[in-house]
Amino acid sequence: MKLPRSFYSWTSISGAALAFISLMMIIFMMILDFVIGRGDNYSGLFTYIVLPVFLIIGLILIPVGAIRKIRDAKKYKDEPEPPTKFPVVNLNEPSQRTALIVFIIGSTIFLLLSAVGSYEAFHYTESVPFCGTLCHEVMKPEYVAYQNSAHARVACVECHVGPGAGWYVKSKLSGMYQVYAVLTNSYPTPIPTPISNLRPARETCEECHWPEQFYSRKLRTEKHYLADETNTEWDISQQMKIGATYKALGLVEGIHWHINQNVKIEYVASGDREEIIPWIRYTNLKTGKVKVFQSPDTTIDISQTDSKNIHVMDCMNCHNRPSHNYQPPQLFVDNALTNGEIPKTLPNIKAAAMQVLNVDYGTTDSATMLIRSGIFSYYESKYPEVFNSQKADIEKAVVGILAGFNKNIFPEMKVKWSAYPIHLGHKTSDGCFRCHNQQHSTADGETISRDCNLCHIFVAQGTPGSMEAAMAGDSLEFKHPVDIDDAWKTELCSTCHAELY
């Protein structure tokens, strides 16, 4: 069982050894994978991506070494060689016959393992652990927020890639640059939202969410707590006008009217985050009626505007953070007070929590230490009797505050609620008021209303035990829990709340 002499070179032998060792390691890792189940994220990386690269390199070295040895033999041989362009294949020679058998058997095994490995590599690179945990520090904020979102059981690729080979290839080419950025530590912080690289919502979101069925209205009740000594509870119940009053009317009114199939809304935005929208065009596709709204301080000549800068409104214009929403401290502290993670019996705990959370920390470790010391120091100086008698409650409050912090604020990546403004609503960012601010107007003076009742009606509000409630079919006028006169009618909510949060 001898091979042709040309294969006996150090290059070929090294390649064969590298290929054989890689093959054995791949087989061993695959057996472990199938027998004991999925391993950790790095085992998949080595089994289906790293080791196959070394296997292929080893296989390439085998013929490279053989070709080099043939060339060296010809170079130092005195007698002339017969003029031949291609190697002579003679299966009557045992060495060539052995080489052919080894090649056929090796190729069969390699092709079989390549098929299995390619299939597994495809699914591995499409998996949530690959997207979220391979680069721990870089992708940690997105992965943690995703795990706490309503889409936690939807794989990342369902939204970020979607079906089809074209988008799969495009995503992998984009991923190559991302790998380079991580390896060279040249990625930006925070990571920009890939709005321009996402597929249209109708190709992703609408695979599960059917716009034609967004009819039913929804009753939403929220508990808030004031930053006073008793952590006064303030509840708000509102009916969200997702669709029309009656389901049979479809999308003739309500929030989801914006994606009515008979309506087309186009806009031009300033900046990548689309926080400012100076130009809007409404088209009724049934009647052909067109209205153009512009903000007073902007004049846009749409004929001179690049068509790629004219966007058509879809789900993502409002639901821009469907799986990676970072809650502001006000919201996650309110939630922790509601579910008991932070004891409501501690005086001024809401104010104390907001004080330590409205600080830009350099690292998570320093934040943990300073938040803990800040809460304990607050009660030691302001409420010494509480500090001495309710240390267990203070410790519980610290744990609750840190739990919310670790889910929503990531100092190393400069990620928090203000880094990624959410457009759904209008409290911590302009959101709906980017258009519904009564400033955009047509040439005839028609404006886009900012009437609260367009999207929701207030059913009940106030402190428990003394709630103000509306009669059936009626709506309450919003009452701000802290007296600010009528400022809420003229100012945007984010003017104050974006800073206080």
KOLMISE-859337 format. One record per residue (C-alpha): residue number from 0; residue in three letters; x, y, z. Coordinates in nm, 2 decimals. Layout:
N
[NUM,ALA,[X,Y,Z]]
...
***
This chain:
501
[0,MET,[0.00,0.00,0.00]]
[1,LYS,[0.23,0.27,-0.13]]
[2,LEU,[0.15,0.61,-0.27]]
[3,PRO,[0.34,0.78,-0.55]]
[4,ARG,[0.68,0.91,-0.44]]
[5,SER,[0.56,1.27,-0.50]]
[6,PHE,[0.33,1.25,-0.20]]
[7,TYR,[0.62,1.17,0.03]]
[8,SER,[0.71,1.54,0.11]]
[9,TRP,[0.70,1.72,0.44]]
[10,THR,[0.44,1.96,0.30]]
[11,SER,[0.21,1.67,0.20]]
[12,ILE,[0.27,1.48,0.52]]
[13,SER,[0.20,1.79,0.73]]
[14,GLY,[-0.12,1.86,0.53]]
[15,ALA,[-0.24,1.50,0.58]]
[16,ALA,[-0.17,1.51,0.95]]
[17,LEU,[-0.35,1.84,0.98]]
[18,ALA,[-0.65,1.71,0.78]]
[19,PHE,[-0.66,1.38,0.98]]
[20,ILE,[-0.65,1.55,1.32]]
[21,SER,[-0.91,1.81,1.22]]
[22,LEU,[-1.13,1.53,1.08]]
[23,MET,[-1.11,1.32,1.40]]
[24,MET,[-1.18,1.63,1.61]]
[25,ILE,[-1.48,1.72,1.40]]
[26,ILE,[-1.62,1.36,1.42]]
[27,PHE,[-1.56,1.36,1.80]]
[28,MET,[-1.74,1.70,1.84]]
[29,MET,[-2.03,1.59,1.62]]
[30,ILE,[-2.07,1.27,1.82]]
[31,LEU,[-2.08,1.47,2.14]]
[32,ASP,[-2.33,1.71,1.98]]
[33,PHE,[-2.56,1.43,1.87]]
[34,VAL,[-2.53,1.22,2.19]]
[35,ILE,[-2.54,1.48,2.47]]
[36,GLY,[-2.73,1.75,2.29]]
[37,ARG,[-2.63,2.10,2.19]]
[38,GLY,[-2.31,2.22,2.37]]
[39,ASP,[-2.22,2.57,2.44]]
[40,ASN,[-2.19,2.84,2.18]]
[41,TYR,[-1.81,2.80,2.12]]
[42,SER,[-1.83,2.42,2.06]]
[43,GLY,[-2.06,2.49,1.76]]
[44,LEU,[-1.82,2.76,1.64]]
[45,PHE,[-1.52,2.52,1.65]]
[46,THR,[-1.71,2.22,1.51]]
[47,TYR,[-1.87,2.37,1.21]]
[48,ILE,[-1.66,2.68,1.13]]
[49,VAL,[-1.31,2.67,1.27]]
[50,LEU,[-1.21,2.30,1.24]]
[51,PRO,[-1.34,2.26,0.88]]
[52,VAL,[-1.12,2.55,0.78]]
[53,PHE,[-0.81,2.36,0.91]]
[54,LEU,[-0.94,2.04,0.74]]
[55,ILE,[-0.96,2.22,0.40]]
[56,ILE,[-0.62,2.38,0.45]]
[57,GLY,[-0.47,2.03,0.53]]
[58,LEU,[-0.63,1.88,0.22]]
[59,ILE,[-0.49,2.16,0.00]]
[60,LEU,[-0.14,2.11,0.14]]
[61,ILE,[-0.13,1.75,0.02]]
[62,PRO,[-0.14,1.82,-0.36]]
[63,VAL,[0.06,2.14,-0.31]]
[64,GLY,[0.34,1.93,-0.15]]
[65,ALA,[0.32,1.67,-0.43]]
[66,ILE,[0.34,1.93,-0.71]]
[67,ARG,[0.64,2.09,-0.55]]
[68,LYS,[0.82,1.76,-0.52]]
[69,ILE,[0.75,1.68,-0.88]]
[70,ARG,[0.89,2.02,-0.99]]
[71,ASP,[1.20,1.98,-0.77]]
[72,ALA,[1.26,1.63,-0.91]]
[73,LYS,[1.24,1.76,-1.27]]
[74,LYS,[1.47,2.05,-1.18]]
[75,TYR,[1.76,1.85,-1.05]]
[76,LYS,[1.73,1.55,-1.29]]
[77,ASP,[2.00,1.53,-1.56]]
[78,GLU,[1.84,1.31,-1.82]]
[79,PRO,[1.57,1.48,-2.03]]
[80,GLU,[1.21,1.40,-1.96]]
[81,PRO,[0.97,1.31,-2.24]]
[82,PRO,[0.75,1.61,-2.33]]
[83,THR,[0.42,1.56,-2.14]]
[84,LYS,[0.17,1.82,-2.05]]
[85,PHE,[-0.04,1.62,-1.80]]
[86,PRO,[0.05,1.35,-1.54]]
[87,VAL,[0.03,0.99,-1.68]]
[88,VAL,[-0.23,0.79,-1.50]]
[89,ASN,[-0.15,0.41,-1.50]]
[90,LEU,[-0.37,0.21,-1.27]]
[91,ASN,[-0.15,-0.09,-1.33]]
[92,GLU,[0.10,0.07,-1.10]]
[93,PRO,[0.02,-0.02,-0.73]]
[94,SER,[0.11,0.33,-0.60]]
[95,GLN,[-0.12,0.51,-0.84]]
[96,ARG,[-0.40,0.26,-0.78]]
[97,THR,[-0.36,0.31,-0.40]]
[98,ALA,[-0.37,0.69,-0.45]]
[99,LEU,[-0.69,0.66,-0.65]]
[100,ILE,[-0.86,0.44,-0.39]]
[101,VAL,[-0.75,0.68,-0.11]]
[102,PHE,[-0.88,0.97,-0.31]]
[103,ILE,[-1.22,0.81,-0.38]]
[104,ILE,[-1.27,0.70,-0.02]]
[105,GLY,[-1.14,1.03,0.12]]
[106,SER,[-1.36,1.23,-0.11]]
[107,THR,[-1.67,1.03,-0.03]]
[108,ILE,[-1.61,1.08,0.35]]
[109,PHE,[-1.53,1.45,0.30]]
[110,LEU,[-1.84,1.51,0.08]]
[111,LEU,[-2.06,1.33,0.33]]
[112,LEU,[-1.92,1.53,0.63]]
[113,SER,[-1.93,1.85,0.42]]
[114,ALA,[-2.30,1.80,0.36]]
[115,VAL,[-2.37,1.74,0.73]]
[116,GLY,[-2.13,2.01,0.84]]
[117,SER,[-2.27,2.27,0.59]]
[118,TYR,[-2.62,2.20,0.71]]
[119,GLU,[-2.52,2.23,1.08]]
[120,ALA,[-2.31,2.54,1.00]]
[121,PHE,[-2.61,2.71,0.83]]
[122,HIS,[-2.83,2.64,1.13]]
[123,TYR,[-2.56,2.74,1.38]]
[124,THR,[-2.50,3.07,1.21]]
[125,GLU,[-2.88,3.13,1.21]]
[126,SER,[-2.92,3.05,1.58]]
[127,VAL,[-3.00,3.30,1.85]]
[128,PRO,[-2.69,3.21,2.06]]
[129,PHE,[-2.46,3.27,1.76]]
[130,CYS,[-2.62,3.62,1.71]]
[131,GLY,[-2.64,3.71,2.07]]
[132,THR,[-2.36,3.55,2.27]]
[133,LEU,[-2.07,3.50,2.04]]
[134,CYS,[-1.95,3.86,2.09]]
[135,HIS,[-2.04,3.89,2.46]]
[136,GLU,[-1.97,4.26,2.53]]
[137,VAL,[-2.07,4.39,2.19]]
[138,MET,[-2.41,4.22,2.15]]
[139,LYS,[-2.50,4.18,2.52]]
[140,PRO,[-2.74,4.48,2.53]]
[141,GLU,[-2.93,4.36,2.23]]
[142,TYR,[-2.94,4.00,2.36]]
[143,VAL,[-3.05,4.09,2.71]]
[144,ALA,[-3.33,4.32,2.58]]
[145,TYR,[-3.44,4.06,2.33]]
[146,GLN,[-3.47,3.79,2.60]]
[147,ASN,[-3.70,4.03,2.79]]
[148,SER,[-3.92,4.12,2.49]]
[149,ALA,[-4.24,3.99,2.35]]
[150,HIS,[-4.04,3.83,2.06]]
[151,ALA,[-3.81,3.63,2.29]]
[152,ARG,[-3.92,3.31,2.11]]
[153,VAL,[-3.87,3.45,1.76]]
[154,ALA,[-3.52,3.38,1.62]]
[155,CYS,[-3.31,3.69,1.54]]
[156,VAL,[-3.29,3.60,1.17]]
[157,GLU,[-3.67,3.59,1.13]]
[158,CYS,[-3.66,3.98,1.15]]
[159,HIS,[-3.30,4.07,1.06]]
[160,VAL,[-3.27,3.84,0.76]]
[161,GLY,[-3.60,3.68,0.67]]
[162,PRO,[-3.65,3.41,0.40]]
[163,GLY,[-3.46,3.38,0.08]]
[164,ALA,[-3.10,3.30,-0.02]]
[165,GLY,[-3.03,3.66,-0.14]]
[166,TRP,[-3.09,3.82,0.20]]
[167,TYR,[-2.90,3.53,0.37]]
[168,VAL,[-2.59,3.60,0.16]]
[169,LYS,[-2.63,3.98,0.21]]
[170,SER,[-2.64,3.93,0.59]]
[171,LYS,[-2.33,3.71,0.59]]
[172,LEU,[-2.14,3.96,0.39]]
[173,SER,[-2.24,4.23,0.63]]
[174,GLY,[-2.14,4.00,0.92]]
[175,MET,[-1.79,3.97,0.78]]
[176,TYR,[-1.74,4.34,0.84]]
[177,GLN,[-1.89,4.31,1.18]]
[178,VAL,[-1.64,4.04,1.27]]
[179,TYR,[-1.36,4.26,1.14]]
[180,ALA,[-1.49,4.55,1.35]]
[181,VAL,[-1.50,4.33,1.67]]
[182,LEU,[-1.15,4.19,1.61]]
[183,THR,[-1.00,4.53,1.55]]
[184,ASN,[-1.20,4.69,1.83]]
[185,SER,[-1.33,4.95,1.58]]
[186,TYR,[-1.70,4.92,1.64]]
[187,PRO,[-1.90,5.22,1.74]]
[188,THR,[-2.07,5.26,2.09]]
[189,PRO,[-2.36,5.24,2.09]]
[190,ILE,[-2.41,5.02,1.79]]
[191,PRO,[-2.62,5.21,1.53]]
[192,THR,[-2.96,5.07,1.45]]
[193,PRO,[-2.95,4.91,1.10]]
[194,ILE,[-3.26,5.08,0.97]]
[195,SER,[-3.13,5.11,0.62]]
[196,ASN,[-3.03,4.74,0.61]]
[197,LEU,[-3.36,4.59,0.73]]
[198,ARG,[-3.61,4.43,0.50]]
[199,PRO,[-3.95,4.60,0.46]]
[200,ALA,[-4.19,4.51,0.74]]
[201,ARG,[-4.43,4.35,0.50]]
[202,GLU,[-4.16,4.08,0.43]]
[203,THR,[-4.09,4.02,0.80]]
[204,CYS,[-4.33,4.15,1.06]]
[205,GLU,[-4.64,4.08,0.84]]
[206,GLU,[-4.54,3.71,0.81]]
[207,CYS,[-4.70,3.68,1.16]]
[208,HIS,[-4.89,4.01,1.21]]
[209,TRP,[-5.17,4.05,0.97]]
[210,PRO,[-5.25,4.43,0.92]]
[211,GLU,[-5.60,4.36,0.80]]
[212,GLN,[-5.69,4.21,1.13]]
[213,PHE,[-5.55,4.49,1.36]]
[214,TYR,[-5.90,4.60,1.46]]
[215,SER,[-5.98,4.55,1.82]]
[216,ARG,[-5.93,4.83,2.07]]
[217,LYS,[-5.73,4.75,2.38]]
[218,LEU,[-5.77,4.86,2.75]]
[219,ARG,[-5.44,4.95,2.90]]
[220,THR,[-5.39,5.02,3.27]]
[221,GLU,[-5.06,5.15,3.41]]
[222,LYS,[-4.94,5.20,3.76]]
[223,HIS,[-4.70,5.50,3.83]]
[224,TYR,[-4.55,5.62,4.15]]
[225,LEU,[-4.46,5.98,4.23]]
[226,ALA,[-4.12,6.07,4.37]]
[227,ASP,[-4.26,6.18,4.71]]
[228,GLU,[-4.21,6.04,5.06]]
[229,THR,[-4.51,5.80,5.04]]
[230,ASN,[-4.43,5.69,4.68]]
[231,THR,[-4.79,5.79,4.59]]
[232,GLU,[-4.95,5.56,4.34]]
[233,TRP,[-5.11,5.71,4.03]]
[234,ASP,[-5.30,5.48,3.80]]
[235,ILE,[-5.41,5.55,3.45]]
[236,SER,[-5.65,5.34,3.24]]
[237,GLN,[-5.69,5.42,2.88]]
[238,GLN,[-5.85,5.26,2.58]]
[239,MET,[-5.60,5.24,2.30]]
[240,LYS,[-5.77,5.30,1.96]]
[241,ILE,[-5.58,5.04,1.77]]
[242,GLY,[-5.86,5.01,1.52]]
[243,ALA,[-6.21,5.15,1.46]]
[244,THR,[-6.49,5.15,1.71]]
[245,TYR,[-6.64,4.85,1.54]]
[246,LYS,[-6.44,4.57,1.40]]
[247,ALA,[-6.65,4.56,1.08]]
[248,LEU,[-6.52,4.91,0.99]]
[249,GLY,[-6.17,4.78,0.95]]
[250,LEU,[-5.89,5.04,0.94]]
[251,VAL,[-6.09,5.35,0.87]]
[252,GLU,[-5.97,5.51,1.19]]
[253,GLY,[-5.74,5.44,1.49]]
[254,ILE,[-5.37,5.40,1.52]]
[255,HIS,[-5.33,5.14,1.25]]
[256,TRP,[-5.51,5.36,1.00]]
[257,HIS,[-5.16,5.46,0.90]]
[258,ILE,[-5.11,5.12,0.73]]
[259,ASN,[-5.45,5.11,0.57]]
[260,GLN,[-5.41,4.95,0.23]]
[261,ASN,[-5.61,5.24,0.07]]
[262,VAL,[-5.37,5.50,0.22]]
[263,LYS,[-5.01,5.57,0.14]]
[264,ILE,[-4.81,5.79,0.37]]
[265,GLU,[-4.46,5.90,0.26]]
[266,TYR,[-4.21,6.11,0.45]]
[267,VAL,[-3.86,6.26,0.44]]
[268,ALA,[-3.67,6.24,0.77]]
[269,SER,[-3.36,6.43,0.89]]
[270,GLY,[-3.09,6.21,1.04]]
[271,ASP,[-3.04,5.84,1.06]]
[272,ARG,[-3.27,5.80,1.37]]
[273,GLU,[-3.56,5.98,1.20]]
[274,GLU,[-3.63,6.19,1.50]]
[275,ILE,[-3.72,6.49,1.28]]
[276,ILE,[-3.97,6.46,1.00]]
[277,PRO,[-4.01,6.79,0.81]]
[278,TRP,[-4.21,6.66,0.51]]
[279,ILE,[-4.51,6.43,0.48]]
[280,ARG,[-4.73,6.33,0.18]]
[281,TYR,[-5.06,6.16,0.22]]
[282,THR,[-5.22,5.99,-0.07]]
[283,ASN,[-5.57,5.83,-0.08]]
[284,LEU,[-5.52,5.54,-0.32]]
[285,LYS,[-5.89,5.51,-0.39]]
[286,THR,[-5.97,5.87,-0.47]]
[287,GLY,[-5.62,5.99,-0.58]]
[288,LYS,[-5.64,6.28,-0.33]]
[289,VAL,[-5.30,6.40,-0.22]]
[290,LYS,[-5.20,6.63,0.07]]
[291,VAL,[-4.85,6.75,0.14]]
[292,PHE,[-4.76,6.87,0.50]]
[293,GLN,[-4.44,7.06,0.58]]
[294,SER,[-4.31,7.19,0.90]]
[295,PRO,[-4.30,7.57,0.91]]
[296,ASP,[-3.92,7.61,0.93]]
[297,THR,[-3.85,7.37,0.64]]
[298,THR,[-3.91,7.40,0.26]]
[299,ILE,[-3.84,7.09,0.06]]
[300,ASP,[-3.84,7.07,-0.31]]
[301,ILE,[-3.95,6.71,-0.35]]
[302,SER,[-3.85,6.72,-0.72]]
[303,GLN,[-3.49,6.77,-0.62]]
[304,THR,[-3.50,6.50,-0.34]]
[305,ASP,[-3.34,6.16,-0.41]]
[306,SER,[-3.61,5.90,-0.43]]
[307,LYS,[-3.43,5.68,-0.18]]
[308,ASN,[-3.47,5.95,0.09]]
[309,ILE,[-3.85,5.93,0.04]]
[310,HIS,[-3.97,5.66,0.28]]
[311,VAL,[-4.31,5.49,0.28]]
[312,MET,[-4.45,5.45,0.63]]
[313,ASP,[-4.48,5.09,0.77]]
[314,CYS,[-4.48,4.91,1.10]]
[315,MET,[-4.12,5.00,1.18]]
[316,ASN,[-4.18,5.37,1.18]]
[317,CYS,[-4.36,5.34,1.52]]
[318,HIS,[-4.26,4.99,1.63]]
[319,ASN,[-3.89,5.08,1.58]]
[320,ARG,[-3.77,4.88,1.89]]
[321,PRO,[-3.99,4.57,1.88]]
[322,SER,[-3.74,4.34,2.04]]
[323,HIS,[-3.46,4.57,2.17]]
[324,ASN,[-3.64,4.82,2.38]]
[325,TYR,[-3.45,4.97,2.67]]
[326,GLN,[-3.68,5.10,2.94]]
[327,PRO,[-3.61,5.43,3.12]]
[328,PRO,[-3.55,5.42,3.49]]
[329,GLN,[-3.89,5.57,3.56]]
[330,LEU,[-4.06,5.28,3.39]]
[331,PHE,[-3.86,4.99,3.52]]
[332,VAL,[-3.86,5.13,3.88]]
[333,ASP,[-4.24,5.17,3.86]]
[334,ASN,[-4.27,4.81,3.74]]
[335,ALA,[-4.04,4.69,4.02]]
[336,LEU,[-4.26,4.88,4.28]]
[337,THR,[-4.57,4.72,4.13]]
[338,ASN,[-4.44,4.36,4.14]]
[339,GLY,[-4.28,4.40,4.48]]
[340,GLU,[-3.92,4.38,4.38]]
[341,ILE,[-3.87,4.72,4.54]]
[342,PRO,[-4.07,4.76,4.87]]
[343,LYS,[-4.32,5.05,4.85]]
[344,THR,[-4.30,5.09,5.23]]
[345,LEU,[-3.95,5.25,5.21]]
[346,PRO,[-4.00,5.63,5.22]]
[347,ASN,[-3.89,5.82,4.91]]
[348,ILE,[-3.75,5.50,4.75]]
[349,LYS,[-3.87,5.62,4.41]]
[350,ALA,[-3.68,5.95,4.45]]
[351,ALA,[-3.37,5.77,4.58]]
[352,ALA,[-3.38,5.52,4.29]]
[353,MET,[-3.41,5.80,4.04]]
[354,GLN,[-3.12,5.98,4.20]]
[355,VAL,[-2.87,5.69,4.16]]
[356,LEU,[-3.00,5.59,3.82]]
[357,ASN,[-2.97,5.93,3.65]]
[358,VAL,[-2.59,5.90,3.65]]
[359,ASP,[-2.36,5.80,3.36]]
[360,TYR,[-2.15,5.52,3.50]]
[361,GLY,[-1.83,5.40,3.33]]
[362,THR,[-1.87,5.03,3.39]]
[363,THR,[-2.13,4.79,3.52]]
[364,ASP,[-1.91,4.70,3.82]]
[365,SER,[-1.87,5.06,3.92]]
[366,ALA,[-2.25,5.11,3.87]]
[367,THR,[-2.33,4.82,4.10]]
[368,MET,[-2.10,4.94,4.37]]
[369,LEU,[-2.21,5.31,4.35]]
[370,ILE,[-2.59,5.23,4.33]]
[371,ARG,[-2.57,5.01,4.64]]
[372,SER,[-2.37,5.26,4.84]]
[373,GLY,[-2.58,5.54,4.71]]
[374,ILE,[-2.91,5.39,4.83]]
[375,PHE,[-2.77,5.29,5.17]]
[376,SER,[-2.61,5.63,5.22]]
[377,TYR,[-2.94,5.80,5.13]]
[378,TYR,[-3.13,5.62,5.41]]
[379,GLU,[-2.84,5.64,5.65]]
[380,SER,[-2.84,6.02,5.62]]
[381,LYS,[-3.20,6.10,5.55]]
[382,TYR,[-3.39,5.83,5.74]]
[383,PRO,[-3.15,5.69,6.01]]
[384,GLU,[-3.44,5.51,6.19]]
[385,VAL,[-3.54,5.34,5.86]]
[386,PHE,[-3.17,5.25,5.80]]
[387,ASN,[-3.15,5.08,6.14]]
[388,SER,[-3.48,4.90,6.13]]
[389,GLN,[-3.54,4.81,5.76]]
[390,LYS,[-3.20,4.71,5.63]]
[391,ALA,[-3.35,4.39,5.48]]
[392,ASP,[-3.60,4.61,5.28]]
[393,ILE,[-3.32,4.84,5.17]]
[394,GLU,[-3.12,4.55,5.05]]
[395,LYS,[-3.42,4.41,4.86]]
[396,ALA,[-3.47,4.76,4.70]]
[397,VAL,[-3.10,4.76,4.59]]
[398,VAL,[-3.14,4.42,4.43]]
[399,GLY,[-3.46,4.53,4.25]]
[400,ILE,[-3.30,4.85,4.12]]
[401,LEU,[-2.99,4.66,4.00]]
[402,ALA,[-3.21,4.40,3.83]]
[403,GLY,[-3.37,4.68,3.63]]
[404,PHE,[-3.04,4.85,3.56]]
[405,ASN,[-2.88,4.53,3.43]]
[406,LYS,[-3.16,4.47,3.19]]
[407,ASN,[-3.18,4.82,3.04]]
[408,ILE,[-2.85,5.01,3.09]]
[409,PHE,[-2.51,4.89,2.97]]
[410,PRO,[-2.23,5.14,3.04]]
[411,GLU,[-1.95,4.96,2.85]]
[412,MET,[-2.15,4.99,2.52]]
[413,LYS,[-2.30,5.33,2.61]]
[414,VAL,[-2.65,5.18,2.57]]
[415,LYS,[-2.96,5.31,2.76]]
[416,TRP,[-3.30,5.44,2.68]]
[417,SER,[-3.18,5.77,2.54]]
[418,ALA,[-2.94,5.60,2.30]]
[419,TYR,[-3.22,5.43,2.11]]
[420,PRO,[-3.53,5.66,2.12]]
[421,ILE,[-3.86,5.46,2.09]]
[422,HIS,[-4.11,5.60,1.85]]
[423,LEU,[-4.41,5.41,2.00]]
[424,GLY,[-4.58,5.67,2.21]]
[425,HIS,[-4.46,6.02,2.29]]
[426,LYS,[-4.33,6.03,2.65]]
[427,THR,[-3.95,5.99,2.65]]
[428,SER,[-3.90,6.09,2.29]]
[429,ASP,[-4.11,6.28,2.04]]
[430,GLY,[-4.25,5.96,1.88]]
[431,CYS,[-4.60,6.03,1.75]]
[432,PHE,[-4.54,6.40,1.79]]
[433,ARG,[-4.28,6.39,1.52]]
[434,CYS,[-4.58,6.43,1.29]]
[435,HIS,[-4.87,6.49,1.52]]
[436,ASN,[-4.75,6.82,1.66]]
[437,GLN,[-5.00,7.06,1.49]]
[438,GLN,[-4.70,7.23,1.32]]
[439,HIS,[-4.69,7.05,0.99]]
[440,SER,[-4.94,7.21,0.75]]
[441,THR,[-5.05,7.21,0.39]]
[442,ALA,[-5.06,7.50,0.16]]
[443,ASP,[-5.43,7.55,0.25]]
[444,GLY,[-5.34,7.57,0.62]]
[445,GLU,[-5.46,7.22,0.72]]
[446,THR,[-5.25,7.07,1.01]]
[447,ILE,[-5.19,6.73,1.15]]
[448,SER,[-5.38,6.72,1.48]]
[449,ARG,[-5.22,6.64,1.82]]
[450,ASP,[-5.55,6.56,1.98]]
[451,CYS,[-5.50,6.30,2.25]]
[452,ASN,[-5.83,6.13,2.16]]
[453,LEU,[-5.71,6.04,1.81]]
[454,CYS,[-5.52,5.74,1.95]]
[455,HIS,[-5.65,5.68,2.30]]
[456,ILE,[-5.92,5.79,2.55]]
[457,PHE,[-5.87,5.82,2.92]]
[458,VAL,[-6.11,5.59,3.11]]
[459,ALA,[-5.99,5.63,3.46]]
[460,GLN,[-5.70,5.81,3.64]]
[461,GLY,[-5.59,5.91,3.99]]
[462,THR,[-5.48,5.75,4.32]]
[463,PRO,[-5.64,5.42,4.43]]
[464,GLY,[-5.95,5.49,4.64]]
[465,SER,[-6.02,5.82,4.47]]
[466,MET,[-6.00,5.74,4.11]]
[467,GLU,[-6.18,5.96,3.85]]
[468,ALA,[-6.37,5.74,3.61]]
[469,ALA,[-6.55,5.82,3.28]]
[470,MET,[-6.90,5.71,3.20]]
[471,ALA,[-6.93,5.44,2.93]]
[472,GLY,[-6.85,5.59,2.59]]
[473,ASP,[-6.71,5.91,2.74]]
[474,SER,[-6.35,6.03,2.78]]
[475,LEU,[-6.17,6.21,3.06]]
[476,GLU,[-5.95,6.50,3.00]]
[477,PHE,[-5.59,6.40,3.10]]
[478,LYS,[-5.48,6.52,3.44]]
[479,HIS,[-5.11,6.54,3.50]]
[480,PRO,[-5.03,6.38,3.84]]
[481,VAL,[-4.81,6.68,3.92]]
[482,ASP,[-4.97,7.02,3.88]]
[483,ILE,[-4.81,7.19,3.57]]
[484,ASP,[-5.12,7.40,3.47]]
[485,ASP,[-5.19,7.36,3.10]]
[486,ALA,[-4.82,7.31,3.00]]
[487,TRP,[-4.90,6.95,2.89]]
[488,LYS,[-5.14,7.09,2.62]]
[489,THR,[-4.88,7.31,2.45]]
[490,GLU,[-4.54,7.14,2.53]]
[491,LEU,[-4.43,6.80,2.41]]
[492,CYS,[-4.41,6.53,2.68]]
[493,SER,[-4.05,6.46,2.60]]
[494,THR,[-3.95,6.82,2.68]]
[495,CYS,[-3.96,6.73,3.05]]
[496,HIS,[-3.97,6.35,3.06]]
[497,ALA,[-3.67,6.29,2.85]]
[498,GLU,[-3.46,6.49,3.10]]
[499,LEU,[-3.62,6.36,3.42]]
[500,TYR,[-3.59,6.00,3.31]]
***
